[in-house]
Amino acid sequence: MSASSAASGAESPENTQNTETTESTEDRRRRRAQFLRELNEARELRDRVQPRRARAARMRQQMRMRTFRW
């Protein structure tokens, strides 16, 4: 009897921990998605405010991609 009660006691924290891990993973993904949305919005705003700098950054990125070796 003590072995079965110990086993059931061991299962409960694992289930709780698994649920917490799942929730934290979902929460982390939600926070990451929000961060990426804000980052993209900030980049778009910067591109509108500083068009010359944005164009130069695009050109540098294109040059980087052209010289990249697979």
MMTF fields as JSON, N, C-alpha, C and O atoms, coordinates in Angstrom:
{
  "mmtfVersion": "1.0.0",
  "mmtfProducer": "UNKNOWN",
  "numBonds": 279,
  "numAtoms": 280,
  "numGroups": 70,
  "numChains": 1,
  "numModels": 1,
  "chainsPerModel": [1],
  "groupsPerChain": [70],
  "chainIdList": ["A"],
  "bondAtomList": [4, 2, 8, 6, 12, 10, 16, 14, 20, 18, 24, 22, 28, 26, 32, 30, 36, 34, 40, 38, 44, 42, 48, 46, 52, 50, 56, 54, 60, 58, 64, 62, 68, 66, 72, 70, 76, 74, 80, 78, 84, 82, 88, 86, 92, 90, 96, 94, 100, 98, 104, 102, 108, 106, 112, 110, 116, 114, 120, 118, 124, 122, 128, 126, 132, 130, 136, 134, 140, 138, 144, 142, 148, 146, 152, 150, 156, 154, 160, 158, 164, 162, 168, 166, 172, 170, 176, 174, 180, 178, 184, 182, 188, 186, 192, 190, 196, 194, 200, 198, 204, 202, 208, 206, 212, 210, 216, 214, 220, 218, 224, 222, 228, 226, 232, 230, 236, 234, 240, 238, 244, 242, 248, 246, 252, 250, 256, 254, 260, 258, 264, 262, 268, 266, 272, 270, 276, 274],
  "bondOrderList": [1, 1, 1, 1, 1, 1, 1, 1, 1, 1, 1, 1, 1, 1, 1, 1, 1, 1, 1, 1, 1, 1, 1, 1, 1, 1, 1, 1, 1, 1, 1, 1, 1, 1, 1, 1, 1, 1, 1, 1, 1, 1, 1, 1, 1, 1, 1, 1, 1, 1, 1, 1, 1, 1, 1, 1, 1, 1, 1, 1, 1, 1, 1, 1, 1, 1, 1, 1, 1],
  "groupList": [{"groupName": "MET", "atomNameList": ["N", "CA", "C", "O"], "elementList": ["N", "C", "C", "O"], "formalChargeList": [0, 0, 0, 0], "bondAtomList": [1, 0, 2, 1, 3, 2], "bondOrderList": [1, 1, 2], "singleLetterCode": "M", "chemCompType": "L-PEPTIDE LINKING"}, {"groupName": "SER", "atomNameList": ["N", "CA", "C", "O"], "elementList": ["N", "C", "C", "O"], "formalChargeList": [0, 0, 0, 0], "bondAtomList": [1, 0, 2, 1, 3, 2], "bondOrderList": [1, 1, 2], "singleLetterCode": "S", "chemCompType": "L-PEPTIDE LINKING"}, {"groupName": "ALA", "atomNameList": ["N", "CA", "C", "O"], "elementList": ["N", "C", "C", "O"], "formalChargeList": [0, 0, 0, 0], "bondAtomList": [1, 0, 2, 1, 3, 2], "bondOrderList": [1, 1, 2], "singleLetterCode": "A", "chemCompType": "L-PEPTIDE LINKING"}, {"groupName": "GLY", "atomNameList": ["N", "CA", "C", "O"], "elementList": ["N", "C", "C", "O"], "formalChargeList": [0, 0, 0, 0], "bondAtomList": [1, 0, 2, 1, 3, 2], "bondOrderList": [1, 1, 2], "singleLetterCode": "G", "chemCompType": "PEPTIDE LINKING"}, {"groupName": "GLU", "atomNameList": ["N", "CA", "C", "O"], "elementList": ["N", "C", "C", "O"], "formalChargeList": [0, 0, 0, 0], "bondAtomList": [1, 0, 2, 1, 3, 2], "bondOrderList": [1, 1, 2], "singleLetterCode": "E", "chemCompType": "L-PEPTIDE LINKING"}, {"groupName": "PRO", "atomNameList": ["N", "CA", "C", "O"], "elementList": ["N", "C", "C", "O"], "formalChargeList": [0, 0, 0, 0], "bondAtomList": [1, 0, 2, 1, 3, 2], "bondOrderList": [1, 1, 2], "singleLetterCode": "P", "chemCompType": "L-PEPTIDE LINKING"}, {"groupName": "ASN", "atomNameList": ["N", "CA", "C", "O"], "elementList": ["N", "C", "C", "O"], "formalChargeList": [0, 0, 0, 0], "bondAtomList": [1, 0, 2, 1, 3, 2], "bondOrderList": [1, 1, 2], "singleLetterCode": "N", "chemCompType": "L-PEPTIDE LINKING"}, {"groupName": "THR", "atomNameList": ["N", "CA", "C", "O"], "elementList": ["N", "C", "C", "O"], "formalChargeList": [0, 0, 0, 0], "bondAtomList": [1, 0, 2, 1, 3, 2], "bondOrderList": [1, 1, 2], "singleLetterCode": "T", "chemCompType": "L-PEPTIDE LINKING"}, {"groupName": "GLN", "atomNameList": ["N", "CA", "C", "O"], "elementList": ["N", "C", "C", "O"], "formalChargeList": [0, 0, 0, 0], "bondAtomList": [1, 0, 2, 1, 3, 2], "bondOrderList": [1, 1, 2], "singleLetterCode": "Q", "chemCompType": "L-PEPTIDE LINKING"}, {"groupName": "ASP", "atomNameList": ["N", "CA", "C", "O"], "elementList": ["N", "C", "C", "O"], "formalChargeList": [0, 0, 0, 0], "bondAtomList": [1, 0, 2, 1, 3, 2], "bondOrderList": [1, 1, 2], "singleLetterCode": "D", "chemCompType": "L-PEPTIDE LINKING"}, {"groupName": "ARG", "atomNameList": ["N", "CA", "C", "O"], "elementList": ["N", "C", "C", "O"], "formalChargeList": [0, 0, 0, 0], "bondAtomList": [1, 0, 2, 1, 3, 2], "bondOrderList": [1, 1, 2], "singleLetterCode": "R", "chemCompType": "L-PEPTIDE LINKING"}, {"groupName": "PHE", "atomNameList": ["N", "CA", "C", "O"], "elementList": ["N", "C", "C", "O"], "formalChargeList": [0, 0, 0, 0], "bondAtomList": [1, 0, 2, 1, 3, 2], "bondOrderList": [1, 1, 2], "singleLetterCode": "F", "chemCompType": "L-PEPTIDE LINKING"}, {"groupName": "LEU", "atomNameList": ["N", "CA", "C", "O"], "elementList": ["N", "C", "C", "O"], "formalChargeList": [0, 0, 0, 0], "bondAtomList": [1, 0, 2, 1, 3, 2], "bondOrderList": [1, 1, 2], "singleLetterCode": "L", "chemCompType": "L-PEPTIDE LINKING"}, {"groupName": "VAL", "atomNameList": ["N", "CA", "C", "O"], "elementList": ["N", "C", "C", "O"], "formalChargeList": [0, 0, 0, 0], "bondAtomList": [1, 0, 2, 1, 3, 2], "bondOrderList": [1, 1, 2], "singleLetterCode": "V", "chemCompType": "L-PEPTIDE LINKING"}, {"groupName": "TRP", "atomNameList": ["N", "CA", "C", "O"], "elementList": ["N", "C", "C", "O"], "formalChargeList": [0, 0, 0, 0], "bondAtomList": [1, 0, 2, 1, 3, 2], "bondOrderList": [1, 1, 2], "singleLetterCode": "W", "chemCompType": "L-PEPTIDE LINKING"}],
  "groupTypeList": [0, 1, 2, 1, 1, 2, 2, 1, 3, 2, 4, 1, 5, 4, 6, 7, 8, 6, 7, 4, 7, 7, 4, 1, 7, 4, 9, 10, 10, 10, 10, 10, 2, 8, 11, 12, 10, 4, 12, 6, 4, 2, 10, 4, 12, 10, 9, 10, 13, 8, 5, 10, 10, 2, 10, 2, 2, 10, 0, 10, 8, 8, 0, 10, 0, 10, 7, 11, 10, 14],
  "groupIdList": [1, 2, 3, 4, 5, 6, 7, 8, 9, 10, 11, 12, 13, 14, 15, 16, 17, 18, 19, 20, 21, 22, 23, 24, 25, 26, 27, 28, 29, 30, 31, 32, 33, 34, 35, 36, 37, 38, 39, 40, 41, 42, 43, 44, 45, 46, 47, 48, 49, 50, 51, 52, 53, 54, 55, 56, 57, 58, 59, 60, 61, 62, 63, 64, 65, 66, 67, 68, 69, 70],
  "secStructList": [7, 2, 2, 2, 2, 2, 2, 2, 2, 2, 2, 2, 2, 2, 2, 2, 2, 2, 2, 2, 2, 2, 2, 2, 2, 2, 2, 2, 2, 2, 2, 2, 2, 2, 2, 2, 2, 2, 2, 2, 2, 2, 2, 2, 2, 2, 2, 2, 2, 7, 2, 2, 2, 2, 2, 2, 2, 2, 2, 2, 2, 2, 2, 2, 2, 2, 2, 7, 7, 7],
  "xCoordList": [0.816, 0.0, 0.858, 0.546, 1.913, 2.74, 3.405, 3.624, 3.726, 4.341, 3.348, 3.714, 2.081, 1.101, 0.8, 0.618, 0.744, 0.494, 1.699, 1.542, 2.897, 4.083, 4.089, 4.465, 3.67, 3.637, 2.603, 2.859, 1.427, 0.417, 0.861, 0.535, 1.602, 2.129, 3.184, 3.311, 3.935, 4.97, 4.342, 4.892, 3.185, 2.555, 1.943, 1.973, 1.397, 0.741, 1.691, 1.355, 2.865, 3.76, 4.248, 4.442, 4.451, 4.888, 3.816, 4.121, 2.564, 1.464, 1.36, 1.144, 1.514, 1.447, 2.603, 2.418, 3.789, 4.957, 4.803, 5.159, 4.274, 4.073, 3.084, 3.292, 2.025, 1.04, 1.675, 1.44, 2.485, 3.151, 4.12, 4.218, 4.83, 5.769, 5.027, 5.473, 3.897, 3.105, 2.607, 2.677, 2.111, 1.614, 2.742, 2.567, 3.902, 5.009, 5.498, 5.916, 5.45, 5.839, 4.874, 5.295, 3.594, 2.595, 2.772, 2.69, 3.016, 3.202, 4.451, 4.447, 5.523, 6.757, 6.524, 7.002, 5.8, 5.506, 4.665, 4.867, 3.713, 2.863, 3.702, 3.563, 4.578, 5.44, 6.391, 6.645, 6.92, 7.839, 7.12, 7.667, 5.894, 5.126, 4.863, 4.967, 4.521, 4.28, 5.557, 5.522, 6.667, 7.946, 8.283, 8.712, 8.087, 8.403, 7.492, 7.932, 6.207, 5.302, 5.78, 5.816, 6.149, 6.617, 7.925, 8.131, 8.809, 10.08, 9.854, 10.477, 8.967, 8.66, 8.038, 8.358, 7.157, 6.526, 7.568, 7.512, 8.516, 9.568, 10.446, 10.847, 10.75, 11.559, 10.835, 11.435, 9.539, 8.766, 8.735, 8.867, 8.561, 8.546, 9.899, 9.958, 10.974, 12.309, 12.549, 13.154, 12.07, 12.232, 11.483, 11.96, 10.314, 9.546, 10.202, 10.212, 10.749, 11.308, 12.68, 13.025, 13.459, 14.81, 14.969, 15.635, 14.37, 14.386, 15.786, 16.054, 16.679, 18.016, 18.771, 19.425, 18.67, 19.333, 18.721, 19.436, 17.402, 16.726, 17.177, 17.39, 17.32, 17.768, 19.192, 19.496, 20.057, 21.433, 21.47, 22.262, 20.61, 20.561, 20.089, 20.606, 19.094, 18.632, 19.734, 19.905, 20.481, 21.576, 22.656, 23.175, 22.986, 23.978, 23.49, 24.259, 22.214, 21.647, 21.694, 22.034, 21.357, 21.412, 22.835, 23.058, 23.793, 25.187, 25.623, 26.343, 25.191, 25.507, 24.954, 25.629, 23.714, 23.088, 23.775, 23.89, 24.225, 24.91, 26.237, 26.631, 26.937, 28.268, 28.246, 29.293, 27.08, 26.97, 27.222, 26.664, 28.054, 28.337, 27.603, 27.6, 26.969, 26.229, 27.136, 26.686],
  "yCoordList": [-1.2, 0.0, 1.262, 2.23, 1.25, 2.443, 2.699, 3.852, 1.636, 1.821, 2.456, 3.327, 2.016, 2.593, 4.044, 4.879, 4.356, 5.738, 6.613, 7.784, 6.044, 6.809, 7.051, 8.129, 6.041, 6.186, 7.242, 8.072, 7.2, 8.195, 9.58, 10.571, 9.659, 10.939, 11.46, 12.669, 10.553, 10.956, 11.408, 12.27, 10.826, 11.189, 12.586, 13.311, 12.963, 14.262, 15.423, 16.3, 15.479, 16.601, 16.592, 17.658, 15.412, 15.359, 15.943, 16.71, 15.578, 16.113, 17.626, 18.361, 18.079, 19.51, 20.22, 21.272, 19.643, 20.255, 20.285, 21.273, 19.209, 19.157, 20.237, 20.888, 20.429, 21.462, 22.839, 23.688, 23.07, 24.363, 24.597, 25.713, 23.566, 23.69, 24.036, 24.891, 23.38, 23.665, 25.099, 25.801, 25.536, 26.905, 27.901, 28.927, 27.614, 28.543, 28.571, 29.619, 27.418, 27.389, 28.218, 28.986, 28.066, 28.865, 30.347, 31.201, 30.635, 32.021, 32.602, 33.749, 31.809, 32.258, 32.527, 33.534, 31.651, 31.855, 33.096, 33.83, 33.333, 34.518, 35.784, 36.741, 35.78, 36.944, 37.158, 38.296, 36.065, 36.16, 36.737, 37.584, 36.271, 36.781, 38.277, 39.046, 38.68, 40.102, 40.9, 41.971, 40.393, 41.073, 41.231, 42.3, 40.163, 40.225, 41.2, 41.893, 41.255, 42.231, 43.652, 44.488, 43.925, 45.261, 45.601, 46.741, 44.616, 44.837, 45.194, 46.115, 44.461, 44.733, 46.117, 46.849, 46.465, 47.788, 48.886, 49.915, 48.671, 49.666, 49.806, 50.916, 48.698, 48.764, 49.54, 50.357, 49.272, 49.99, 51.486, 52.307, 51.83, 53.241, 53.886, 54.987, 53.213, 53.746, 53.919, 54.902, 52.958, 53.062, 54.262, 54.916, 54.552, 55.712, 57.021, 57.996, 57.03, 58.261, 58.565, 59.727, 57.512, 57.704, 56.923, 55.888, 57.401, 56.626, 56.398, 55.347, 57.377, 57.204, 56.095, 55.257, 56.107, 55.069, 53.699, 52.699, 53.655, 52.398, 51.854, 50.651, 52.747, 52.318, 51.773, 50.745, 52.45, 51.991, 50.618, 49.754, 50.427, 49.13, 48.037, 46.921, 48.358, 47.371, 47.007, 45.839, 48.013, 47.76, 46.886, 45.962, 47.187, 46.352, 44.922, 43.978, 44.759, 43.414, 42.676, 41.494, 43.357, 42.73, 42.319, 41.245, 43.177, 42.844, 41.638, 40.767, 41.594, 40.452, 39.169, 38.139, 39.239, 38.049, 37.638, 36.447, 38.607, 38.27, 37.597, 36.712, 38.011, 37.463, 36.23, 35.64, 35.844, 34.672, 33.403, 33.229, 32.527, 31.267, 30.136, 30.034, 29.268, 28.13, 27.002, 25.952],
  "zCoordList": [0.0, 0.0, 0.0, -0.694, 0.761, 0.811, -0.539, -0.913, -1.271, -2.591, -3.558, -4.346, -3.498, -4.414, -4.04, -4.926, -2.757, -2.358, -2.703, -3.049, -2.608, -2.976, -4.486, -4.945, -5.253, -6.705, -7.105, -7.977, -6.454, -6.804, -6.367, -7.021, -5.269, -4.821, -5.785, -5.98, -6.384, -7.333, -8.654, -9.34, -9.012, -10.275, -10.223, -11.217, -9.094, -9.0, -9.249, -10.044, -8.611, -8.894, -10.343, -10.927, -10.934, -12.318, -13.233, -14.146, -12.984, -13.793, -13.614, -14.578, -12.379, -12.11, -12.801, -13.412, -12.701, -13.319, -14.838, -15.48, -15.411, -16.856, -17.292, -18.316, -16.535, -16.846, -16.758, -17.619, -15.719, -15.567, -16.715, -17.226, -17.123, -18.229, -19.504, -20.269, -19.741, -20.933, -20.907, -21.916, -19.771, -19.67, -19.845, -20.504, -19.262, -19.401, -20.846, -21.337, -21.538, -22.944, -23.776, -24.642, -23.518, -24.243, -23.926, -24.809, -22.647, -22.232, -22.88, -23.325, -22.933, -23.557, -25.04, -25.562, -25.725, -27.152, -27.367, -28.334, -26.462, -26.575, -26.398, -27.16, -25.38, -25.156, -26.331, -26.724, -26.895, -28.029, -29.253, -29.959, -29.495, -30.628, -30.46, -31.415, -29.234, -28.966, -29.192, -29.798, -28.717, -28.901, -30.382, -30.814, -31.16, -32.584, -33.32, -34.237, -32.915, -33.526, -33.247, -34.15, -31.986, -31.623, -32.32, -32.737, -32.449, -33.124, -34.591, -35.12, -35.232, -36.641, -36.796, -37.733, -35.88, -35.914, -35.732, -36.405, -34.825, -34.601, -35.836, -36.185, -36.5, -37.723, -38.819, -39.517, -38.961, -39.977, -39.689, -40.597, -38.421, -38.039, -38.331, -38.878, -37.972, -38.229, -39.725, -40.153, -40.518, -41.972, -42.534, -43.462, -41.975, -42.453, -42.031, -42.783, -40.819, -40.28, -40.888, -41.102, -41.164, -41.695, -42.999, -43.015, -44.094, -45.333, -45.903, -46.485, -45.739, -46.304, -45.573, -46.194, -44.257, -43.466, -43.75, -43.822, -43.911, -44.207, -45.563, -45.717, -46.543, -47.87, -47.79, -48.395, -47.054, -46.907, -46.229, -46.605, -45.231, -44.542, -45.488, -45.458, -46.34, -47.327, -48.304, -48.655, -48.743, -49.676, -49.031, -49.658, -47.777, -47.085, -46.949, -47.132, -46.63, -46.499, -47.837, -47.878, -48.92, -50.246, -50.599, -51.158, -50.27, -50.552, -49.717, -50.205, -48.481, -47.624, -48.221, -48.242, -48.707, -49.27, -50.585, -50.873, -51.373, -52.623, -52.393, -53.153, -51.34, -51.103, -50.199, -49.931, -49.735, -48.859, -49.665, -50.748, -49.139, -49.828, -49.162, -47.935, -49.959, -49.426, -49.13, -48.671]
}
